Amino acid sequence: MKNNNCQDCQEKSVEGRAFIDKETGLLCVDLNSQNSYPCDKDVLVPYVCTTCGETTWKTKSTTEKND
């Protein structure tokens, strides 16, 4: 849940990897994995603030140039 007083969300968000837990069926996010993405696909990626836990979902495209 988001902490409304958190000022760190912009600076301390970490890219994660979403997966479904086989035991519980819950959507989970792993922050300790190195992510690789399929070519020519847009991927929905979770970014989690390491201070308050706020999760923001962003589309990452492997076809776009990273500036």
C-alpha positions in Angstrom: 0.0 0.0 0.0 1.1 3.5 -0.7 2.4 5.7 2.1 0.9 9.1 1.2 3.8 10.8 2.9 6.5 9.0 1.0 8.8 11.3 -0.9 11.1 8.5 -2.3 8.9 6.9 -5.0 10.5 8.7 -7.9 14.1 8.0 -6.8 13.9 4.7 -5.1 11.7 2.6 -7.4 13.2 -0.7 -8.5 12.3 -2.6 -11.6 10.8 -6.0 -10.8 9.5 -9.1 -12.5 5.9 -10.2 -12.0 4.9 -13.8 -11.6 2.0 -15.9 -10.3 2.9 -17.9 -7.2 2.0 -21.6 -7.8 1.0 -22.3 -4.2 -1.3 -19.4 -3.6 -2.2 -18.2 -7.1 -1.3 -14.6 -6.1 0.4 -12.1 -8.4 3.9 -11.5 -6.9 6.9 -9.3 -7.8 10.5 -10.4 -7.5 12.9 -7.4 -7.1 16.1 -9.5 -7.2 16.0 -10.8 -10.7 17.8 -9.5 -13.8 15.2 -9.0 -16.5 15.5 -9.8 -20.2 12.6 -9.1 -22.5 11.6 -10.7 -25.8 12.5 -8.8 -29.0 9.8 -6.7 -30.7 7.3 -7.0 -27.8 5.9 -4.4 -25.3 6.1 -5.7 -21.8 4.2 -4.5 -18.7 6.8 -4.1 -15.9 6.3 -3.4 -12.2 8.4 -0.7 -10.5 8.2 -0.9 -6.7 9.3 1.9 -4.3 11.7 0.3 -1.8 10.6 2.7 0.9 6.8 2.5 0.9 6.0 -0.4 -1.4 4.0 1.6 -4.0 3.9 -0.3 -7.3 3.7 1.5 -10.6 3.2 -0.4 -13.8 5.0 0.8 -17.0 5.2 -0.5 -20.5 8.7 -1.2 -21.6 9.4 -1.6 -25.3 12.5 -3.4 -26.6 11.9 -1.7 -30.0 12.3 1.8 -28.6 15.7 3.5 -28.2 16.8 4.1 -24.6 18.1 7.7 -24.2 
